[in-house]
Amino acid sequence: MRTDTGQVFKLEDYRSTDYLIPETSLTFRLSPGATRVTAVLTVERRDSVATSAPLVLDGDGLTLCRIAIDGQELAPADFFATPDQLTITTPPAASRFQLLIETELAPAQNEALMGLYRSSNVYCTQCEAEGFRRITYFLDRPDILSVYTVRIEAPRHEAPLLLSNGNPEDSGALADDWHYAVWHDPFPKPSYLFALVAGALGKVADSFVTQSGRDVELGIYVEPGKERLAGYAMDALKRSMKWDEEAFGREYDLDVFNIVAVSDFNMGAMENKGLNIFNDKYVLADQETATDADFANIEAIIAHEYFHNWTGNRITCRDWFQLCLKEGLTVFRDHEFSADQRSRAVKRIAEVRTLRAHQFPEDQGPLAHPVRPRRYREINNFYTATVYEKGSEVVRMIRTILGAETFRAGMDLYFERHDGEAATIEDFVKVFEDVSGRDLSQFSLWYHQAGTPNLTVSSTHNATTQEFTLEIEQSVPPTPSESRKRLMHIPLAFGLVGADGKPVAYNGVEGASVEDGVIHIRKRRHMVRFSGVTERPAVSLNRGFSAPITLSVEQKADDQFFLAGHDSDAFSRWQAFNTLLTDALIAAFRQTLGGKPPVFTARLTELAGKIAGDETLEPAYRALALALPGESDIARDIGKIIDPDAIFSGREALSIAIAKANRETFSSLYDRLATDGPFSPDAASAGKRALRNILLDYLSVLPGGAALAAGHFQAATNMTDRAAALTVLAHRHRGSPEAIKALAGFEAKYGSDPLVMDKWFQIQASVPGPQTVDAVRALTNHPAFSMANPNRVRSLIGTFSSANQTGFHRADGEGYRFFSQTVLEVEKRNPQVAARLATALRSWRSLEPVRQAKAREALLSIANAENLSADLRDIVERTLA
């Protein structure tokens, strides 16, 4: 484990290497405790580099066994090797030479799950971001592109399957029942995309015919006996391949495409060229073990990793500062895919909820950074919602500004101009400037400047002059290292809605550029005047969430209620109701702090019933509308002096008020949504289940709720309904006979299935209230739990710390103490997972003073631990700064 070196990497310090490695040949002789890796690197000196320049290669905990150049063993005086670096002090004067490096690894002891490791008797690699240097010494950076040929040798009985990147070239038998396979990838790639898998796995096979008529062999490899659970993933893969051809003109380029599902994995999945490695939770699914959310995630993540073949692999990023060039762009692509496969409106609402829940707090806290960071100390800590989700929103804004047709032309030019290169954000933006003729320099601040912009908006209508005016002012709050912000180019989609719900016409507009229903905000203040407006309209702003901003709108509640019932933009209609709910919950928070019971208007609670029963709306849409803003969402909007218990109390009171006001409507609809037909994971069926299950949650707070939920649990024919009912029982009726029986029954039925047991851990870790920390502590000793498995850790510890506001933020600080101890325990095995857990305290300064002090103590206890990894120290020190 690398401990902190204190080195800070800066974008401004980027320089190209003195040497290139155009060809890499690797031979692995696999053994759990002593794998031998022989690397033969073809090294080229750049023309401008002096012959005396040393060759310095990256390593991480390596043991060097042998080194030679052009067949000659090097003398000790010719090189200097440490576990973390290899320096060839006097390379040959020739412009090109071959360097042989032999290292020895212990995959079975690699609990960090980076580099080459062994999981459930399967050899596996994870090399992004800097894992390849744990395999052999290399120029381990994204701008070193090499053609790889890989030979894998292993005992046949131990590893009958031998996979790597590219196309299979050769295989055969060796002595002593060993065998080998050779793989060749003809496309140059950076080292972080290298992959190897070896073991005994079952295969689901299929094929795909590309738009040019090429046959591609498809394979998904899983633990033997679980092949039946990979069918949906295979279907999602084939749909992804077809969609990318149709939507972006991108055809797959190898003869095979393989996916391997493993149980121990730090990430969701990895896009290694031709050999994607997945966390098995994003591959394995059937109605008995997976929820509708699991099916949707599998579809999206399969697509995401496949789409990386062009946005990430064929065109990669020059350096890690450009990470959003592959991740944000590919998230945009997978969002578009899912929107086309499912419901565009529902998908957009879900995307925005995720952005607000994860990225907005990041922008508002000590871990804020631009979409393209300017500096980092540990790159693993910058795989963030800002890079992924906000990065996607920036790409979406480019399409909004240019229009779909010009955007597609820009993407086509990007693929044509930069195929086979390691590119930058500037390269990406330039293609859109070139195809559109527009100057996007001000817009590019979205990549370079941290923080969530806010627009303050007020409106007036002059009936005499028939003029409607919007006064819009932009501001960006200060973030760490950026106290002064520059003005952004914000594309604000809008609509003027008349009393009949139809668009209000206007003759002209002045004060800002307005194109295709979008106001282009470029100055600090705009007075946007619409002429020929005979009636005062309701204003629908940021339609479709055209920009990742916050809005402070001087708007009457009547307008919000009107838009919630009539806005033609589905997202803005949802937003109007969500804003009404948020305002009510913030008021309830303040009433609770003041010692008063929360009061809610009948108008609000009745509107919930109208939305629930509106058959013109998709069931999935209604389910999202009825889902109250989360406790963390309310805390974010309140901003400071947060008391999680008061937020929870207000939210519970609103749930009860809505349920009481709509009992008959909800009960009738709940009954009508019951189905006896066969299960299908399609969007329409999933939407009906989502609506019925949120109605169950509301009805469960009324008398007889426990019995209703218990009946729902017993009657469930799929995991979506079963998990929803179990959540209601555990959360709403904690300790009741019905809850105890359901939890025990679920454990007895699924105790041998780790992925399903993750749901059992999650449900219990998110039970609100101060008692949950004790339950979570006890569950760490459950036979199905393991601190060594990232999925188990995330399901229990991650859920408790990030999704249980009242339990984690227990007033006496016990949640923080348990958390800090657990983070340090996890860090001993897996620094990456520990660092990501630690981000749960990023908003500690917004808590009320008592909790704030106790959270700070917990952070200091982590910071003061000895031999802290670079990953964890980076997060904690920035959080405390």
N, C-alpha and C positions, 0 to 999 in steps of 0.2 A: 504494500500500500504506500503510495506516494504521500508524504506529509508536505505541509506547506513550504514552498520555497520562497514565497514572497514576490515572485516574478509577475509583473503585469504586462500583458500583451496589448499593444496599441495599433490601431488601424494605420495610423500615420507612419509607423515603423516598417510597414510591409516592404519587402524587397524579394526579388526572385532568387532562387538558389543558384549556387555556382555550378551545380551539376544537375543532370537529368538522369532518369532511369527509364528508358523507353521500353525495356523488356525485363520481365521478372519470371524466373523459373523457381518453383518451390517443390520440394519433396518432403512429405510428412511420413514418418514411420511412427505410427500411433501406439501409445502405451499410456495407461492412466497415470502412472507416476513418473515416467521418463520418456516423453515424446521427443524424438529427434527431428529438427527442422533444418533442412539444407536449402539455403537460398542462393541462387546464382543470379546476380544482378548485372545487367548490361548497363554500365555507367558511361555517360557522355559529359564531357566538359563543355560548358558554353563557350562560344567563340571569344567572348570578351574577358574570360577568366584567366588569370595568370596561372602558369603551370605549377607555381609554388603553393597555390591555394589548397588547404587541407580539405578532406572530405569528412564532414561531421554528420553522423547518422543518429537518429533518435532510438532510444530503448526505454524499457520500463520493467525493471526487475529481472533482466535477462542474465542467463549464464552462457558465456561464450565458450564454445568447445573447439572451434577451428576457424581459421581465416586464411584466405589465399587470394592472390590476384593473378589472373591469366595462368592458373595452374601452379603458381609458386607460393609455398607457405610464407607468410610474412614473419620476419624476425620481430622479437618483442620491441625493438627500438623503432619499428616502423608504424606502430599503432598504439593507441591508448584506449583501454576498454574499462568502463564501469557498468554496473547493471542498467544505468539510464542513458548511456551515451557511448558511441564508438567513434573514435577519431583516427582516420588514416592520415598520418602526418605528412607523408611524402608519396602522394599518388603518382602513378606513371605519367610521364610527359605526354603520352599518346592521348588523342582526343577521345578515344573510346577504349574501354577495357572491361574485363569481366571480374567481378568481385564475388568470391564464395564466402558465405558466412554460415556456420553451423551453430545452432543453439539447442539447448535442452529445456523442456518445459514439463510441468506437473499439472496437467489439466484437471485431475481429480481434486486437487487442493485449491483450485481457483474459485473461491466463493464470491469474488467481486463480479464474476460473470462478464468480464471484459477480456478480449483476446481469445485464446482457445481454452475452453473449459469443458467439463464433462457433467451432464445432467441426466439423471435416470438412465445411466449406462449409454448415453448418446453423446458423442463428441460434437461440439457446436462452437461457433465463433460469433463474437460481436465486436466489430472494429470501429464503429462510429462512436465518439469522434476520434479518439486516439488509442484505440485498442490494438491496432496492427503492430505497434511498437512493443507490445507484450509477447509477440510471436517471433519477430526477428528485428534486427537493426535495419532502419530504413529512413528515407526522407519522408516521414509520415505527416504529410500535409496535402490538402486537396488539390493543389496546383501541380503535383507530380503525377502525371498520367502515364500508365505503363500497361503493356499487353502481357497478360498473365497466362502461364502454362503451369498446371498444378498436377503433381503425381501424389496419390494417397495410397499408402500401404498399411494394411491392418490384418489381424487374424480374421478369417472368414466367419468363424462361429460367433465372434464378438461384434463384428461390424460388416454384415453382408452388403450393406448399402454404403457407397462412397460417392459423395456429391461435392461439386465445387461450382464456380461460376462458368458461364459459357456453354459450349457444346461438348458432349463426350467424344473423345478421340480414340481411346484405347482402353482395354482392360484385360486381365488375365490372371492366371494362377502363379503363385510363388511357392517356395519350399515351406515345409512345416505348416501346411494349411493356411498360409497367408495368401492374400491376393492384392491386386492393385487396380487402380483406375486413373486415367489421365484425362484432364479437362483443359480445354483451351478457350479463352475468351478473346475474340478478335478485336474487340473494341477497347481502346485504351481507357483505363479507369484509375481513379485515385485509390490509395490503399484502404481507405475507410469502407470501400465497397467490396473488399475481399470477403469471401465466405467459404466455409468448409463444414460439412455435416457427415458424420459417419456413425453407423449403428444399425440396430435391427428395428425397422419401421415398416408399417403397413402403407400401402399406396392406393390412392384413388386416381385413376387414369382417365384422361379425356383428350380431346384435341380441338384445335381451332383453325379455321381457314381464314387467312388474312384477306384484306380487300384486293391484294394483288394475286391471290390464289396460292399462297404458300401454306403448307401444312405445319402447324406448330404442335409439338407433343406437350401436353400439360400433365403435371403430376402434383398431387398434394400428399405429403407424407405425414403420418400421425402414429401415435403409439398403436401397436397391433391390437386389433379388436375395436378400435374407435373409428374405423373407416366410414361407417354409416353416418357419423356425425360431421363429415366433411362435405356432404353433398351441397349444402347451401353455399358454402365458401366457393366451391367449384363453379356453381351457377353464377355467383357474383363476379368471379374472375372473367368468365366468358362475356358477361354483359359489359364489364369494364373495358375489355379489349375492343368490343364492337363500338361502344360509345366513344372511345378515344379516336377511333378512325373517323367517325361521323362528325364529332364536335370539334376536333382539333387536327384532323388529317394525319394522326400519328399511328403508324403501323409497327407492330412488334418486329424485332430485327434478328432474333436468334432462332435456332431450330427447336429449342426446348424452353419451357418456363416451369420452374419448380418452386413449390412452397413447402416449407417444413414447419411443423408446429411443435414447440418444445414447452415444457412446463416451468422451467426456470429461465426467466428473461427479464432484463431490466426495463425494457421498453414495451410498446404495443406491438411493433413489428419493425423490420429493417429491410430496405429496398435493394440489397445486394444484387448486382447485375445477374439476372437470370436465375437467381437462387434466393428468393425472399425467405427470411426466417421470421416466424411469428410466435408471439406469445399465444399459447394454445387457446386462451379464452377468446381470441378473435378469429378462430377457425372452427372450433367444435360447437355444434348446436343441433338440438332437435326440440320439439315442443315440450318434452318432459324435463329437459335440463336447462333450457335457455329462454330468457324473456324476449319480448318484442324488442326491447332496447338492445339486447345482445345481438339479435338478428340484424338490426339496423347498423350497429357498430361493425359487425363482421363485413357487411356490404360496403360500408364507407372505408374501412381500413384496408380491405383487400384492394379496393379501387385506388386508394391513396398510394399504396406501395407500388401497384402496377403503374400508375401514372408517373411515378418517379423515373421510370425507364427513360423518359425524355426530359422531364424537368427535375434533374438531379443526377442522372447517370450519363446520358448522352451529352447533356450540357450540365456541368457541375459548377460548384462555386470556387472562386479563386482562392479564398481563405475563409476561415470560420466567421469572420465578421459579415460575410455575405450569406449566412445560413438561411435567412428568409428568402433568398433567391430560389432555393429549392423547396423549403418547407412552406412558407407563406403562399407561394405560387401553386404548389401542389394541393394545399388545403383548399384553395379557391377551386381548383379543378375537381376535387372530390366532393365539395359542396354542390357544385353545379351538377355533377353526376347524380348525387342523391336527390336533388331537387327534381331532376328529370325522371328518376325512377319512382319517386314518391309524390308528395304534395309540395309544390314550390313554396306556398305560403306557410305551411306548417314547418317545413325545413328552415325557412328564414327565421321564424320566431325562435326555434330551438337554437339556431346558431347565435342569435343575439343574446339569448339567455345565458349561453355558455360564455360568450365574450364578457358580458357584464359580471358574471359570477367569478371569473378567473382573471381576465385581463384588466378590467377597470381597477380592481384593488391593487394589482401589480403597478399600474400607472400612478396610483395615489399613495404608494408606500415607499419604503426605503430601497426596494429592489427594482424600482422603475429604471427602464433603459429604453433607448430608441429601438425601432424595428431592426435597424442595423446598428448594433452596439459599436462604440468607438474604442472600447477597451474591455478586457476581461482578465481574470486571474485563473479561472477554471471554466473551460468552454462547456463542460457538461452541464453547468448551471444556467446556460443560456438557451436550453431547449424549453422555451417558455411560451406562455399564452401570447405574449407580445410578438414573438417571432412567428408563431404559427397562426393564431387567430387574427391578431391585428394585421399581421403581414398579409393574410388573405383579404382582409377588408381594404387594404391599400390597393391591391390588384383590382378588386371589385370597383373601387372608385375610378380607376383608370378607365374601365369599361363604361362606367356611367358618364364620365367626361367626354370620351371619344365616340361613344355609341358602339353597339355590338359589331357592326360590320368593320369599322376601322380597327377596333380592338383585335378582331380575328386576323386582319391583315398584319397588324403588329406582331402577333404571336407567330404567324407564318414566317415573317422576316427574322424573328428571333431564332427560330429553329434553323432557318437557312444560314444565317450569318454566323451563328456560334456553335453549331454542331461540332462535337469533338473538342470543345474548349472548356476552360475554367473561367467563368465569366463573373462580372460584378453587377451591382445594382445600376451603376451608370450605363453599362452595356444594355441592360434591360429597358431602362427608361428611354434610352436613345432610339431604340427601334420604334417606339410609339411617337416620339417627336418626328422621326423621319417619315413615317407613313401619314401622319396627320398634319404636319407643318406647324404644330403648336409648340410653344415654349412651356415645358413642364418643370422648370427649375423651382418655382415656388411650390408647386405640388410636391416635389421631391422632399420637402421638409417632413412629410409624413414618414419617410424612411430615417431621417437624421435627427429628429427632435422627439424627445420623450414627452409623455403626458397626454391626457385626454382633453381636447379642446371643449370649451363650453360656449354655447350661443345663448345670449339673453335676448329674448324677442318680446316686443310689444306691438300692438296694432291699434289703428284708429280708422274710422270710416266717416267720411264727410258726405252726407246724403245730398247736400246742395251741389257740390262740385262732382259728385259721383266718383270720388277718389278713395281708394283703400290703400293704406300705408302700413308697411311693416318696417319697424325699426329693429335692426339686428346688430348686435355687438359681439365680437368674438374675444375670447381670452383663453390662455393656456396657463394653468397653475404651475408654479415652480416645482421642479423635481431635483433629486440629488445631482449635484454638479451643474445644474442648469437653472439659475435663478431668473434669467431674462429670456423670454421666448420671442421668436419671430412670428409674424403673421402667417397663417396657413391659407391654402386654397382649399375651401370646403365646399363640395358639391351638395347642396341642400335641396333634395327633392321635396316638392310641396304640392298642395292642392287647395283651391278655394271652393268650399262646399256650401251650396245654397240650402235653404230651408226644406226643399224637396229632396235633398240628398244628392242632387245632380251638380256637376261642376258649374261654377259661376264664370261666365265669360267676362273678358276685359278687352279693351281696345288697344292698349299699349302699356309699356312698363318702362320705367327709368330708375336709375340709382344703382343698378347692378346688371351684370350680364345674366339674362334668363334664356335658357335653351331647353326645349323639350321637357318642360316641367321641372327644371332644375335651376335654382338660383346659385350662381357661383360667387361664394363669399371669398373675397381676396383682401379686403381692407379691415381695419379694426371696427369701423362702423359703417353700416349701409342704411340709407333711407330708401326703401324700395317702394315706388308709387305705381299702383295699378289704376289706370284710367278707365272710365266707362263701367264702373261697378255700381249698379243701382241699389243693391241691397247689401247689408253687412253680412259677409260670409263667415263661416267657421273655418279656421285655418288648420289644415293638416300638414304637419311638418316632419321632415326627415322620413318621408315615405319610403317603405322598403328598407329602412335603416341605411340610407344612402351614404352616410358618413358615421364613423365610430366616435360620436360626440355625446355630450350631455346637453340637455336643453333646459333653460329656465324661462318658461313662457308665462307671461301675464295673460292668463286665459280664464274665463269664467267656468265654474263647474258645469253650468248648463251646456257650454260648448263641448266639454269632455264627455258628458253623458250623450249628447247628440252624436258626436263622432263615434263613440262606442257602439252606437246602434245603426249608423248610416254611412260611415266612411267607406268609399269604394275600394280604398287600398287596404287589403286584408291585414297587412302588418300594422298599419296605423290604427286600424279599428281595434286590434288587440292591444296596442300600446295605450290607447285612450282609456280602456277599461283597467289595464294594469296600473296606469298612473292614478286612477281613482282609488284603487285598492292600496297602492303605496301611500298615498296621502292619508288615507284612513288609518293605516297601520302606524304611520309616524305620529298621527294625532293620538292614537291609542297608547303608544309608548309614553308620550308626554303625560297623558291622563294617569297612566299607571304609576309613573314616577311621582306624580302629585297626589297619590293616594286615592284617586277617583276611579271608579269602574269605567272601562271604555264604553263609548256610546257610538253607534253606527246608524246612519240614516236608512229608513225603509227603502228609499230610492235606490241606494247602492245594493242592498241585499236582494231586492226584487229584480234588479238588472241581472244579477247572477243567474236567477231562475229563468229569465227570458233568454239569455244566451244559451243556457243548458238545453232549452227546449226548441231552439231555433233550427228547424230541419233544413234551412237553406245553407247552413254552415256544416262543414265536415265534422264528424265526431272528434277526430284528432285535434282539430282547431278548437272546438268547444272544451276539450279536456285541458288544453294549454291555457285557455282563457280562465278556466275555473281554478287553476293551480295558483294559489296565493304566492305573492313574492316571498322568496326564502328569507330566513332570519338574517343571513349574511347580506342579502340585497338591501334589506331595511337598514342594517347597520351601516352599509356603505353610503346610503343616502342621508342618514342622520349625520354621519361624518366624524363625530367626536363625543367623548364622555359616554361611551356605550355601556349599557347594562343589559347583557344578553337575556337575563331573566325577565326583564320588563318587556323586551321585544317579543319573547316567547308568549308571555301572558296575553299581550295584545293580539297576537296572531291567533292564539287559541280562541279568544273571545270572538274574533271575526268569523272563524270557522263555525262556531256554534250559532252565531247570529244568522249566517247564511243558511245553515242547515235547518234551523227552526223556521225561517221565513219561507223555505221552499220544500218542506218535507214531502208534501203530496206530489209536487212536480218531480222531485228527485227520485222518490220511491217508484212512481209510475215509469219513469224513464229507465231506471235501474232494472226493473222487471222486463221491460220491452227489449232491452239490449242483451238479455240472456240468450245464448245460442246453444243448440245441441248438435250443430253440424261439425264436420271435420275441421281440424285446426289448419289455418293457413297463415304464414308470416307476412302476407301482403299488407300494404299500407292501409287499405280500407278496413280489413279485419282487425289489424292492430289498433287503428283509431277507435273502433267500437269498444275494444277491450279497455283502452285507455280511459275513455269516457265513463264506462261502467265502473272501473276501479276507483276513479276519483269521486264518483257519486257514493261509492261504498265508504270512502274515507269520511265524507261529510256525514252520511247517515250514521256512521259508527259513533259519533259524539252524542247522539240522541238516545233516549231510553231504548233498551233492546239492542244496542249497537254491537255488543260483544257476541251475542247469539247470532246476529246477522253475519258478522265477519267469520265466525266459526263455521257457519253453514256454507259461506262462500269458499272457505278453505277446503272443507270436506268435498264440495262438489267440483272443485277445480279439475280440469282435464289438461291443463298446461301450466308451465312454470310462471308465466306472466300473472295469471290469476292467483296461483298458489302463493307466490312471493308477495303480491299486493295484499292479500288477506293476512298473511303472517305479519307483514309490516304494520298493518292496522291493529292487529291484536297486541303485538309487542309494544307499540308506541302509545296507542290509545287506552289499552287495557292491561298495562304492565302488571304482572303478578296475579292476574285473574286465572281461574281454573282453565278457561278457554285458551289463554295465551300460553300457559305452561304446557298444556297438552299439545298444542300446535307446534311449539318449538321442539318438544321432545319427539313428536312424530316426524317432523321434518328431518331432524338429526338421524333418527333411526332409519329413515328411508334413503337418505343421501350421504350418510357418513363416509362412504368409500369413494365419493366423487368429489375431488378437491375443488373443482370450479363451482359446483353447486354449494358446497360448504362455504365458499367465499361469500355467497349471498347470505347465508345463515350468520356468518360473522358480521357482515355489513349491517344487517338489520338490527342486531343486538348492540353494535357499537354506536349506532345512531339513535338509540332510545333516549329521548330527552330527559334531563334531570341530573341532579348531583350524584346519584347512586351509580351512574353508568361507569365511572372510572373504576370502581371496584369490580364491576362485572367484566370490564375489558381486561383488567389485570388478571383476573381468574382465567379468562379465556386464553391468555397467552400460554397456559399450561395444558390446554386441550390437546388431545392426541392428533387432531387434524391440523393444528397450527404449527408453523415453523418459522422462526426468525430468519432462516436461510433462504426462504422462498419469497421473492418480491410480491407475488400475487397475494399470499397470505398476509404479509405485512401491510400492504396497501388496504386490503379488505378490512382489517381490524384496526390497526393503529392509524392508518391514513384516514379511514372513515371517521373514527372518533375525533381526530384532531381537526379535520377540515369540514365535517358535515354534522357536527354535534355542538352547537354553540353553547347550550346550557351545561352540557356535561363537561366539555373540554375547559370552558371558562368558569369552572366551579369557583365560587367566591373565595374559598379558603386557599386556592392555588394548588390543590392536590392534583388536578388534571395536568397542570404544567409540570409539576414535579415528576409524575409518572412519565409524562411525555419526554422530558429531557433525559431521564434515565434510559428509556427505551431507545431513543435516537442514538445515544452513545453505544448501546449494545448492538444495534443494527450496524452502526458504522464500523465496528470491528471486522465485520464480514463484507459489507457492501457500502462503501462511501457514497456512491451515487444515490442509492435509495434513501440513505440517511439524510443527505442534503436536500432531497426533494421533500421529505417529511418535514424538515425544519422550516420550510417556507410557510407552514401553517401559522406561525407567529409573526408574519410580516406586518400585520396591522395592529400590533400590540399597543402602539402609542395612541390609538383611538379609543381604547378602553377607559372606563372610569378609573380614578386614581388607585384604588386598592388593588384591583385586578392588574392594572398596568405595572405596579411595583412588583407583583408576584411573577408576572410574565417576564419581566426584565431579569429577575433572579434566576429564572430557569434558563434564559438565554446565556447569562453569564456563567452558569454552571457548565454549560456546553463549551463555551469559549475558553474556559480555564482548564479544560481537560488536557492531559498530556498527549503528545503525538497525534494531534488532531489532523485528519486528512485535509488535503487542499480543498476538496469538494465542500466539506462541511464548514470548515473555517471561513471560506469565502462567503457563504450564505449568512452565517451567524454574525460575522463582523459587519457586513453591509446592513443587516437588519438592526444591529445595535447602533450604527453610526448616526 
